[in-house]
Amino acid sequence: MKKQHVSVNHRDLVLSMLMEIYKKKEFSHILIRRVLDKYDYLQANEKAFIKRLTEGTLERTLELDHILNQYSKVPVSKMKPLIRALLRMSVYQLLFMDNIPDSAVCNEAVKLAAEHKFSSLKGFVNGVLRNIARGKEEISYPERDTHPVEYLSVTYSMPVWLVEYFLSLYDEEKTEKLLAAFLQEQPVTIRLKEGLSLAQREELKKDWQKQSIRVKEHPYLPYACRCEGLEGVAHMAGFANGLLGVQDVSSMLVAEAAGIKEGMQILDVCAAPGGKAVHAALKLRGTGQVLARDISENKVELIRENACRQQAGNLVCQVWDATCADPEKEEWADILFCDLPCSGLGIMGRKKDIKYRITKESMEEVVLLQRQILETVWSYVKPGGILMYSTCTINPAENEGQVRWILEHFPFEVEKMEESLPEQLQKEETDLGLQLLPGIQETDGFFLVRLRRKL
């Protein structure tokens, strides 16, 4: 007997998720994945609508609030939380989802207000949305010439303090490219198993075409591809049998630049979900060993799943807090991966709520955590061995600043990665490492440096 599925109100589902996220109880990418897994029976276009509306509303929240404040007599800050979330997601549909009739957006919002026991506010919701629908062309933004910070903040929905922070690092043109990149659609980047034959790659391409997945080779690495139009990577041909893994090119560069040779011992101290560790294990071609650690069983299970699926039999997983010393691993590693907890500023395009959660204080705190880990793990590197330090942020205090700190406190020296980098990136490397910026390079925001322990 065929299983009957309960019908789902897609907009109500989005509203519920937004309420969870705005209350800061859930990280958006985790919640969205969990909800879509729960409703896996939905059609691909239904899942795409739910994901797009949730993520779009989140990433454009500041702009949506700016617009609402022009058309609502009640300031956004004074609205009931549910009505505020409902209006935000509705305005997003009006302005950024062209295939939905304005009338449908307004009518569905009014219904949802009533269903959530706000019948007294149906007229308010309807009036605000219909005024915005009629006045799309009259929406005003801060003047770029006279109020550049406010203009960038509203246009790219980035908190003012972060705009000011980026402007302290880069000029206005570079800052705007960076902010624009965070709002662009983020394709899924995959790492194909190295050593696949031309015939195997062609067969995969045919399978992807049948799945209506658009795949383009990445210009930086021959085994990297960018994918669009996929329902979920787990459904992608080649995923289940380990022919590919999800990983940004910036992260792939860590194993690429580490100088991995067969027979080496590699330790990854903060390895989840396991992209770099698995990549390194596969580069060892069944020799040596990769020891991949993280702080919880849940995180280690993610590494284990990736390693098992991609048949990295020389990878060992272990629950271990990187701030706790392990005397048995003193001078054990030929290569140590330190991709440490960071502010995540480089991946705000993928994790939409980072920009609302992060604070100046939390950025300072993570620098101290990174140093606590580095103080604990640096001695795991053999004399003459390599420490690969990396983060997915664009905060100099966590990147170049940490490299200076390592050089001052421990017996390491920077070793240029130039010969291991794609030609397009070789000139970007400085004496303190390689900083990659979205909108400038074709990767996430990411930092990496290769350090060799002195003999």
SENUZA-511067 format. One record per residue (C-alpha): residue number from 1; x, y, z; residue in three letters. Coordinates in steps of 0.02 Angstrom, whole numbers, plus 32768, in hexadecimal, padded with zeros to 4 digits. Example, Ala and Ser with C-alpha at 12.3 -4.5 7.8 and 13.67 -1.06 7.14 Angstrom:
! residues 2
> k, X, Y, Z, r
> 1, 8267, 7F1F, 8186, ALA $
> 2, 82AC, 7FCB, 8165, SER $
//
This chain:
! residues 455
> k, X, Y, Z, r
> 1, 8000, 8000, 8000, MET $
> 2, 8045, 80AA, 7FCE, LYS $
> 3, 8072, 811A, 8061, LYS $
> 4, 8003, 81B4, 806E, GLN $
> 5, 805B, 8257, 8094, HIS $
> 6, 800D, 82E5, 80F5, VAL $
> 7, 7FFC, 8383, 808D, SER $
> 8, 8070, 840E, 80C3, VAL $
> 9, 8053, 84CA, 80C1, ASN $
> 10, 80FD, 84FF, 807F, HIS $
> 11, 80F0, 85B3, 80BA, ARG $
> 12, 80BA, 857D, 8169, ASP $
> 13, 8151, 850A, 816E, LEU $
> 14, 81C3, 859A, 813E, VAL $
> 15, 8172, 860B, 81BF, LEU $
> 16, 8191, 858A, 8248, SER $
> 17, 8247, 8579, 8216, MET $
> 18, 8261, 8634, 8213, LEU $
> 19, 8218, 8643, 82C2, MET $
> 20, 8292, 85C0, 8301, GLU $
> 21, 8326, 8614, 82AD, ILE $
> 22, 82FB, 86C6, 82E2, TYR $
> 23, 82EE, 868B, 8395, LYS $
> 24, 83A1, 864C, 837D, LYS $
> 25, 8374, 859C, 83B4, LYS $
> 26, 83AB, 8550, 8310, GLU $
> 27, 8431, 8569, 828C, PHE $
> 28, 83D9, 8581, 81E7, SER $
> 29, 843B, 8505, 817D, HIS $
> 30, 8422, 847A, 81FE, ILE $
> 31, 8368, 849D, 8215, LEU $
> 32, 8344, 84A9, 815A, ILE $
> 33, 839E, 8405, 8139, ARG $
> 34, 8341, 83AE, 81C6, ARG $
> 35, 8297, 83ED, 818C, VAL $
> 36, 82B5, 83BE, 80D6, LEU $
> 37, 82EF, 8312, 810D, ASP $
> 38, 824E, 82FF, 8172, LYS $
> 39, 81E5, 832F, 80DA, TYR $
> 40, 8250, 82CF, 805E, ASP $
> 41, 81B3, 8295, 8003, TYR $
> 42, 8193, 8345, 7FC1, LEU $
> 43, 81B5, 836A, 7F0A, GLN $
> 44, 825C, 83BA, 7EDD, ALA $
> 45, 8208, 845F, 7EAF, ASN $
> 46, 81AE, 8462, 7F58, GLU $
> 47, 8251, 8447, 7FB7, LYS $
> 48, 82A5, 84CD, 7F4C, ALA $
> 49, 8219, 8549, 7F77, PHE $
> 50, 8228, 8527, 8032, ILE $
> 51, 82E6, 8536, 8030, LYS $
> 52, 82E8, 85D2, 7FC3, ARG $
> 53, 8264, 862E, 8027, LEU $
> 54, 82B4, 8605, 80CF, THR $
> 55, 8365, 862E, 809C, GLU $
> 56, 8333, 86C5, 8035, GLY $
> 57, 82CF, 8712, 80C2, THR $
> 58, 835F, 86F7, 8139, LEU $
> 59, 83E7, 873F, 80CC, GLU $
> 60, 837E, 87D8, 809B, ARG $
> 61, 8335, 87FA, 8148, THR $
> 62, 8382, 88A7, 815D, LEU $
> 63, 834A, 88DF, 80B1, GLU $
> 64, 829B, 8899, 80CE, LEU $
> 65, 828F, 88F6, 8173, ASP $
> 66, 82C6, 8997, 811E, HIS $
> 67, 823A, 8982, 809F, ILE $
> 68, 81B7, 8953, 8120, LEU $
> 69, 81DF, 89ED, 8187, ASN $
> 70, 81B4, 8A59, 80EF, GLN $
> 71, 8107, 8A0D, 80DB, TYR $
> 72, 80D3, 89DE, 818C, SER $
> 73, 8096, 8A58, 8210, LYS $
> 74, 80D4, 89DA, 8292, VAL $
> 75, 8193, 89D1, 8290, PRO $
> 76, 81D9, 8924, 8272, VAL $
> 77, 8228, 8925, 831F, SER $
> 78, 817B, 893B, 836F, LYS $
> 79, 8122, 88B1, 830E, MET $
> 80, 80EE, 880B, 8358, LYS $
> 81, 817C, 8790, 8332, PRO $
> 82, 810F, 871D, 82C7, LEU $
> 83, 80C3, 87AD, 8265, ILE $
> 84, 8171, 87F4, 824A, ARG $
> 85, 81B0, 874E, 8204, ALA $
> 86, 8112, 8739, 819B, LEU $
> 87, 8125, 87E5, 814D, LEU $
> 88, 81DE, 87CC, 812B, ARG $
> 89, 81C3, 8729, 80CE, MET $
> 90, 8130, 8774, 8070, SER $
> 91, 8191, 880D, 8037, VAL $
> 92, 821D, 879A, 7FFF, TYR $
> 93, 81A0, 873F, 7F90, GLN $
> 94, 815D, 87E3, 7F4B, LEU $
> 95, 8208, 8828, 7F1D, LEU $
> 96, 8279, 8793, 7EFA, PHE $
> 97, 820A, 8703, 7EBE, MET $
> 98, 81C3, 873D, 7E18, ASP $
> 99, 815F, 86A0, 7DF2, ASN $
> 100, 80E6, 86BB, 7E83, ILE $
> 101, 8050, 872F, 7E67, PRO $
> 102, 8049, 87C0, 7EE2, ASP $
> 103, 7F94, 8796, 7F0B, SER $
> 104, 7FC3, 86E6, 7F3F, ALA $
> 105, 804C, 8728, 7FB2, VAL $
> 106, 7FD3, 87A0, 8008, CYS $
> 107, 7F45, 8723, 8016, ASN $
> 108, 7FB3, 8699, 805E, GLU $
> 109, 7FFF, 8711, 80DD, ALA $
> 110, 7F52, 8746, 8119, VAL $
> 111, 7F1F, 868E, 812B, LYS $
> 112, 7FBC, 8666, 818F, LEU $
> 113, 7F9F, 86FA, 8203, ALA $
> 114, 7EF1, 86B8, 8228, ALA $
> 115, 7F2A, 8604, 823E, GLU $
> 116, 7FA9, 863F, 82BF, HIS $
> 117, 7F20, 869A, 8322, LYS $
> 118, 7F47, 8749, 82E3, PHE $
> 119, 7EA0, 8765, 828A, SER $
> 120, 7E9B, 8816, 82D1, SER $
> 121, 7F38, 883F, 826B, LEU $
> 122, 7EFB, 87FA, 81C4, LYS $
> 123, 7ED0, 88A9, 8186, GLY $
> 124, 7F7A, 88EB, 81BB, PHE $
> 125, 7FD7, 885D, 8164, VAL $
> 126, 7F6F, 886F, 80C7, ASN $
> 127, 7F81, 892C, 80C0, GLY $
> 128, 803E, 892E, 80D6, VAL $
> 129, 805C, 88A7, 8054, LEU $
> 130, 7FE6, 88F1, 7FD2, ARG $
> 131, 8035, 899C, 7FE7, ASN $
> 132, 80E1, 8951, 7FCA, ILE $
> 133, 80A2, 88ED, 7F34, ALA $
> 134, 805C, 898D, 7EE7, ARG $
> 135, 80F3, 89F7, 7F14, GLY $
> 136, 8184, 8987, 7EE2, LYS $
> 137, 81CD, 8A0C, 7E71, GLU $
> 138, 81C7, 8A92, 7EF9, GLU $
> 139, 822B, 8A36, 7F7D, ILE $
> 140, 82BA, 8AA7, 7FB7, SER $
> 141, 8368, 8A79, 7FF2, TYR $
> 142, 83EC, 8ADF, 804D, PRO $
> 143, 844E, 8B54, 7FDC, GLU $
> 144, 84F1, 8B04, 7FAA, ARG $
> 145, 8555, 8BA6, 7F9F, ASP $
> 146, 851E, 8BF1, 8044, THR $
> 147, 8502, 8B52, 80AC, HIS $
> 148, 8572, 8ACB, 8062, PRO $
> 149, 8572, 8A5A, 80FD, VAL $
> 150, 84B4, 8A5C, 810C, GLU $
> 151, 84A4, 8A43, 8050, TYR $
> 152, 8512, 89A7, 8054, LEU $
> 153, 84BF, 8968, 80F2, SER $
> 154, 840E, 8970, 80AC, VAL $
> 155, 8436, 8940, 7FF8, THR $
> 156, 8498, 88A5, 802B, TYR $
> 157, 843D, 8885, 80CF, SER $
> 158, 84DB, 8889, 8137, MET $
> 159, 84E1, 88D0, 81E9, PRO $
> 160, 852B, 897F, 81EE, VAL $
> 161, 85BA, 894D, 8261, TRP $
> 162, 85F1, 88C3, 81E9, LEU $
> 163, 85E9, 893B, 8155, VAL $
> 164, 8658, 89B4, 81B6, GLU $
> 165, 86CB, 8923, 81E1, TYR $
> 166, 86DF, 88EE, 812B, PHE $
> 167, 86FB, 89A4, 80F7, LEU $
> 168, 8788, 89AB, 8177, SER $
> 169, 87DC, 891A, 811A, LEU $
> 170, 87B2, 8940, 8064, TYR $
> 171, 8780, 89D3, 7FF7, ASP $
> 172, 86CA, 89F0, 7FCD, GLU $
> 173, 86D2, 8997, 7F24, GLU $
> 174, 871E, 88F9, 7F6C, LYS $
> 175, 86A7, 88FC, 8000, THR $
> 176, 8611, 8907, 7F8C, GLU $
> 177, 864F, 8874, 7F23, LYS $
> 178, 8660, 8810, 7FC3, LEU $
> 179, 85B2, 883D, 8001, LEU $
> 180, 8564, 881A, 7F57, ALA $
> 181, 85B8, 876F, 7F52, ALA $
> 182, 8567, 873E, 7FF7, PHE $
> 183, 84BB, 875A, 7FA8, LEU $
> 184, 84DD, 86F8, 7F09, GLN $
> 185, 849C, 8648, 7EF3, GLU $
> 186, 851A, 85D0, 7F3E, GLN $
> 187, 8538, 8538, 7ED0, PRO $
> 188, 8565, 8494, 7F21, VAL $
> 189, 861D, 846C, 7F05, THR $
> 190, 8650, 83B7, 7EF9, ILE $
> 191, 86F7, 835E, 7EFA, ARG $
> 192, 86FC, 82CE, 7E80, LEU $
> 193, 8763, 8238, 7EB2, LYS $
> 194, 8810, 8254, 7E6B, GLU $
> 195, 8844, 81D0, 7DEF, GLY $
> 196, 8799, 81BA, 7D9E, LEU $
> 197, 87B0, 818A, 7CE8, SER $
> 198, 876F, 81F8, 7C5C, LEU $
> 199, 86EB, 8175, 7C39, ALA $
> 200, 86B0, 8177, 7CEE, GLN $
> 201, 86A4, 8234, 7CEE, ARG $
> 202, 8642, 8233, 7C4B, GLU $
> 203, 85CB, 81B1, 7C92, GLU $
> 204, 85AE, 821E, 7D2B, LEU $
> 205, 858C, 82B5, 7CBD, LYS $
> 206, 8508, 8254, 7C5C, LYS $
> 207, 84B5, 821F, 7CFF, ASP $
> 208, 84B5, 82D2, 7D3F, TRP $
> 209, 8465, 830F, 7C9E, GLN $
> 210, 83DA, 828F, 7CB5, LYS $
> 211, 83C1, 82D7, 7D64, GLN $
> 212, 83BA, 8389, 7D1B, SER $
> 213, 8452, 83B9, 7D83, ILE $
> 214, 84C0, 843F, 7D36, ARG $
> 215, 8578, 841B, 7D57, VAL $
> 216, 860D, 8487, 7D28, LYS $
> 217, 86C3, 8461, 7D45, GLU $
> 218, 8714, 84D9, 7DBE, HIS $
> 219, 87A3, 853E, 7D73, PRO $
> 220, 8818, 8522, 7E08, TYR $
> 221, 8823, 8465, 7E1B, LEU $
> 222, 8806, 83DA, 7D99, PRO $
> 223, 87A0, 836E, 7E10, TYR $
> 224, 872E, 83FA, 7E50, ALA $
> 225, 8682, 8421, 7E09, CYS $
> 226, 85F7, 849C, 7E2E, ARG $
> 227, 8545, 8459, 7E2A, CYS $
> 228, 849E, 84B0, 7E17, GLU $
> 229, 83ED, 846E, 7E0A, GLY $
> 230, 8406, 83D9, 7E7D, LEU $
> 231, 837E, 83A5, 7EF6, GLU $
> 232, 83FF, 836E, 7F75, GLY $
> 233, 84AF, 832D, 7F62, VAL $
> 234, 847F, 8285, 7FAE, ALA $
> 235, 8412, 8265, 7F14, HIS $
> 236, 849E, 8290, 7E9C, MET $
> 237, 84E4, 8205, 7E2F, ALA $
> 238, 858D, 81CF, 7E74, GLY $
> 239, 856E, 8209, 7F26, PHE $
> 240, 8532, 8166, 7F74, ALA $
> 241, 85C2, 8101, 7F2E, ASN $
> 242, 8647, 817C, 7F66, GLY $
> 243, 8679, 81C9, 7EC1, LEU $
> 244, 8663, 8279, 7F04, LEU $
> 245, 865D, 82DF, 7FA3, GLY $
> 246, 8619, 838B, 7FCD, VAL $
> 247, 86A7, 8405, 7FEE, GLN $
> 248, 86D0, 84B8, 7FBC, ASP $
> 249, 876B, 84D1, 7F51, VAL $
> 250, 87B8, 853E, 7FD8, SER $
> 251, 87B1, 84A9, 804E, SER $
> 252, 87F8, 8434, 7FC9, MET $
> 253, 8890, 84A4, 7FBD, LEU $
> 254, 88C4, 8473, 806E, VAL $
> 255, 88EA, 83BF, 803D, ALA $
> 256, 892A, 83F9, 7F94, GLU $
> 257, 89A9, 8470, 7FE3, ALA $
> 258, 89DE, 83FF, 8073, ALA $
> 259, 8A5B, 839A, 800E, GLY $
> 260, 8A0D, 82F1, 8035, ILE $
> 261, 8A79, 825A, 800A, LYS $
> 262, 8A4D, 81A2, 8018, GLU $
> 263, 8A70, 8155, 80C3, GLY $
> 264, 8A5A, 81F6, 8126, MET $
> 265, 8A00, 8208, 81CC, GLN $
> 266, 8982, 8296, 81CA, ILE $
> 267, 8920, 82DA, 825E, LEU $
> 268, 8886, 8348, 8248, ASP $
> 269, 8858, 8390, 82F2, VAL $
> 270, 87AF, 83E2, 82C5, CYS $
> 271, 877C, 8374, 8234, ALA $
> 272, 86BD, 8371, 8228, ALA $
> 273, 8668, 835A, 81B1, PRO $
> 274, 8705, 830B, 816A, GLY $
> 275, 8723, 8357, 80BF, GLY $
> 276, 87DB, 837E, 80D7, LYS $
> 277, 8800, 82DE, 8138, ALA $
> 278, 87B0, 826F, 80B3, VAL $
> 279, 8805, 82D0, 8028, HIS $
> 280, 88AD, 82B6, 807F, ALA $
> 281, 888B, 81FD, 809C, ALA $
> 282, 8863, 81E2, 7FE4, LEU $
> 283, 8903, 823C, 7FB2, LYS $
> 284, 8963, 81BD, 801B, LEU $
> 285, 8920, 8135, 7FA6, ARG $
> 286, 8901, 80B6, 802F, GLY $
> 287, 89A8, 80D0, 8086, THR $
> 288, 89D1, 812B, 8129, GLY $
> 289, 8946, 8168, 8198, GLN $
> 290, 88D4, 81FC, 81B6, VAL $
> 291, 8898, 8213, 8269, LEU $
> 292, 87FD, 8281, 8265, ALA $
> 293, 87BF, 82C8, 830A, ARG $
> 294, 8732, 8337, 8345, ASP $
> 295, 86E0, 8367, 83E8, ILE $
> 296, 863F, 82FF, 83E6, SER $
> 297, 85FF, 8257, 83AD, GLU $
> 298, 8581, 82AE, 833A, ASN $
> 299, 860D, 830A, 82E0, LYS $
> 300, 867B, 8270, 82D6, VAL $
> 301, 85EB, 820D, 828D, GLU $
> 302, 85E3, 828A, 81FD, LEU $
> 303, 869C, 826A, 81DA, ILE $
> 304, 8682, 81AE, 81E7, ARG $
> 305, 85F1, 81B3, 816B, GLU $
> 306, 8657, 8217, 80ED, ASN $
> 307, 86EE, 81A5, 8100, ALA $
> 308, 8688, 8107, 80EE, CYS $
> 309, 8628, 8142, 8056, ARG $
> 310, 86C5, 817E, 7FFE, GLN $
> 311, 8724, 80E0, 802E, GLN $
> 312, 87AE, 8136, 808F, ALA $
> 313, 87E3, 809A, 80ED, GLY $
> 314, 8882, 80EB, 8130, ASN $
> 315, 881F, 816C, 8193, LEU $
> 316, 8803, 8153, 824E, VAL $
> 317, 8781, 81BA, 82AB, CYS $
> 318, 878A, 81EB, 8361, GLN $
> 319, 872A, 8259, 83DA, VAL $
> 320, 87A7, 82D3, 8425, TRP $
> 321, 87A0, 8386, 8464, ASP $
> 322, 882A, 83E4, 840A, ALA $
> 323, 884A, 844F, 84A5, THR $
> 324, 887D, 83B2, 8506, CYS $
> 325, 8932, 837C, 84F1, ALA $
> 326, 895C, 82CD, 84B3, ASP $
> 327, 8A0F, 829F, 84E5, PRO $
> 328, 8A09, 8203, 8478, GLU $
> 329, 89FF, 8270, 83DC, LYS $
> 330, 8A98, 82DB, 8402, GLU $
> 331, 8AFF, 82E8, 8360, GLU $
> 332, 8A8D, 8265, 830F, TRP $
> 333, 8A4A, 82C2, 8277, ALA $
> 334, 8AA1, 82DF, 81D3, ASP $
> 335, 8A12, 8358, 81AF, ILE $
> 336, 899C, 83AA, 822C, LEU $
> 337, 88F8, 83F6, 81EE, PHE $
> 338, 88BB, 8485, 825B, CYS $
> 339, 881A, 84C1, 820C, ASP $
> 340, 87DF, 8513, 82AB, LEU $
> 341, 8739, 8556, 82EC, PRO $
> 342, 8727, 8606, 82A9, CYS $
> 343, 86AF, 8698, 8292, SER $
> 344, 8674, 8651, 81EB, GLY $
> 345, 8672, 86F9, 8192, LEU $
> 346, 86AB, 86A6, 80F1, GLY $
> 347, 8612, 8636, 80E1, ILE $
> 348, 8586, 86B3, 8105, MET $
> 349, 8546, 868E, 8056, GLY $
> 350, 8526, 85D9, 8088, ARG $
> 351, 84F3, 85EF, 813E, LYS $
> 352, 8478, 867F, 8136, LYS $
> 353, 8467, 86A7, 81EE, ASP $
> 354, 8520, 86B8, 821B, ILE $
> 355, 851B, 8773, 81FC, LYS $
> 356, 8490, 878A, 827C, TYR $
> 357, 84DC, 871A, 8302, ARG $
> 358, 8590, 8755, 82FE, ILE $
> 359, 85CD, 87E0, 8371, THR $
> 360, 8671, 883B, 838A, LYS $
> 361, 8682, 87E1, 8430, GLU $
> 362, 866A, 8735, 83E2, SER $
> 363, 86EE, 875D, 835F, MET $
> 364, 8769, 8787, 83EA, GLU $
> 365, 873B, 86EA, 844C, GLU $
> 366, 8759, 8676, 83B8, VAL $
> 367, 880A, 86BB, 83A3, VAL $
> 368, 882F, 8683, 8456, LEU $
> 369, 87E3, 85D7, 8436, LEU $
> 370, 884F, 85C2, 839A, GLN $
> 371, 88EA, 85ED, 83FF, ARG $
> 372, 88B8, 8573, 8488, GLN $
> 373, 88AD, 84E8, 8405, ILE $
> 374, 894F, 851B, 83AF, LEU $
> 375, 89AC, 851B, 8455, GLU $
> 376, 896F, 8469, 8471, THR $
> 377, 898A, 841B, 83C5, VAL $
> 378, 8A24, 846D, 8377, TRP $
> 379, 8A98, 83EC, 83C7, SER $
> 380, 8A40, 835D, 836C, TYR $
> 381, 8AA2, 838F, 82D1, VAL $
> 382, 8B45, 8333, 82B4, LYS $
> 383, 8BE1, 83A0, 82A3, PRO $
> 384, 8BE5, 83C8, 81E9, GLY $
> 385, 8B2A, 83A3, 81DB, GLY $
> 386, 8A9C, 8413, 819F, ILE $
> 387, 8A13, 8471, 81FA, LEU $
> 388, 8986, 84A6, 8185, MET $
> 389, 8925, 8531, 81DC, TYR $
> 390, 887F, 8564, 818E, SER $
> 391, 87DA, 85BA, 81B4, THR $
> 392, 873B, 85E4, 8155, CYS $
> 393, 8741, 869B, 8187, THR $
> 394, 8784, 873F, 8143, ILE $
> 395, 87B1, 878A, 81EB, ASN $
> 396, 886C, 87B6, 81EE, PRO $
> 397, 8876, 879B, 82AB, ALA $
> 398, 8848, 86E4, 8291, GLU $
> 399, 88B6, 86D0, 81F8, ASN $
> 400, 8955, 8735, 81DB, GLU $
> 401, 8950, 876B, 8291, GLY $
> 402, 8953, 86B6, 82CA, GLN $
> 403, 89E2, 868D, 8253, VAL $
> 404, 8A4A, 8719, 82A1, ARG $
> 405, 8A1E, 86D5, 834D, TRP $
> 406, 8A52, 8623, 831D, ILE $
> 407, 8AF8, 8661, 82D9, LEU $
> 408, 8B1A, 86C2, 837A, GLU $
> 409, 8AF1, 8632, 83F0, HIS $
> 410, 8B1B, 858E, 839A, PHE $
> 411, 8BA9, 8549, 832D, PRO $
> 412, 8B57, 855F, 8283, PHE $
> 413, 8B7A, 85C0, 81E4, GLU $
> 414, 8B05, 85E9, 8155, VAL $
> 415, 8B24, 8582, 80BA, GLU $
> 416, 8ADF, 85C5, 8017, LYS $
> 417, 8A58, 855A, 7FC5, MET $
> 418, 8A6D, 85A9, 7F19, GLU $
> 419, 8A9B, 850B, 7EB9, GLU $
> 420, 8A05, 84AF, 7F03, SER $
> 421, 8985, 8536, 7EDE, LEU $
> 422, 891E, 854E, 7E41, PRO $
> 423, 8971, 85C9, 7DCA, GLU $
> 424, 88E4, 8647, 7DE4, GLN $
> 425, 890B, 8652, 7E9F, LEU $
> 426, 89C8, 864E, 7EA3, GLN $
> 427, 89DD, 870B, 7EA3, LYS $
> 428, 895D, 871D, 7F30, GLU $
> 429, 89CA, 86C8, 7FB2, GLU $
> 430, 8A26, 873B, 802B, THR $
> 431, 8AB1, 8719, 80A8, ASP $
> 432, 8A2A, 86EC, 8126, LEU $
> 433, 89BC, 867A, 80BD, GLY $
> 434, 892C, 8680, 8041, LEU $
> 435, 888B, 86E0, 8062, GLN $
> 436, 87FC, 86B5, 7FEB, LEU $
> 437, 8767, 872A, 7FDA, LEU $
> 438, 86BB, 8706, 7F8F, PRO $
> 439, 869B, 8776, 7EFA, GLY $
> 440, 8756, 878A, 7EDF, ILE $
> 441, 8789, 86D3, 7ED2, GLN $
> 442, 8714, 8646, 7E9E, GLU $
> 443, 8709, 85F6, 7F4A, THR $
> 444, 86C0, 8610, 7FF7, ASP $
> 445, 871A, 868A, 8068, GLY $
> 446, 87AB, 8624, 80AA, PHE $
> 447, 885C, 8631, 80ED, PHE $
> 448, 88E9, 85B4, 80E8, LEU $
> 449, 89A3, 85B2, 810C, VAL $
> 450, 8A29, 852C, 810A, ARG $
> 451, 8AA1, 852C, 819E, LEU $
> 452, 8B37, 84BB, 81AF, ARG $
> 453, 8B79, 848B, 825A, ARG $
> 454, 8C30, 84B4, 826B, LYS $
> 455, 8CAA, 8424, 8283, LEU $
//
